[in-house]
């Protein structure tokens, strides 16, 4: 019983740290960006641009997600998505430039997001 109580306290402590972890002042590492890149995949994030996607439709799909909080309406639209169980924060950026839609998503904690940002963004682009 004592072991279970200790595990619950540790779990609650980790949850508290993750949920209240401050967001970074720099949202995306520009070193990942390559001139004229249409898609960039890094361990903790994903960027893609699309000429086919509709900004309004993608914005509506993004805002309809549970666990997502819009920080700034934009441009760019900035949002934080938190996973339902652990609450790990991912930063989402969405903007349009000269008819091209740009979306970036990256994890704040840890170096690897198991491809969750890429899956989420692709789902928004291809509903």
Secondary structure as UniProt FT lines:
FT   HELIX           2..19
FT   HELIX           30..32
FT   TURN            35..36
FT   STRAND          39..42
FT   TURN            43..44
FT   STRAND          45..50
FT   HELIX           55..63
FT   TURN            66..67
FT   STRAND          68..72
FT   STRAND          77..82
FT   STRAND          89..97
FT   TURN            98..99
FT   STRAND          100..107
FT   TURN            114..115
FT   HELIX           116..125
//
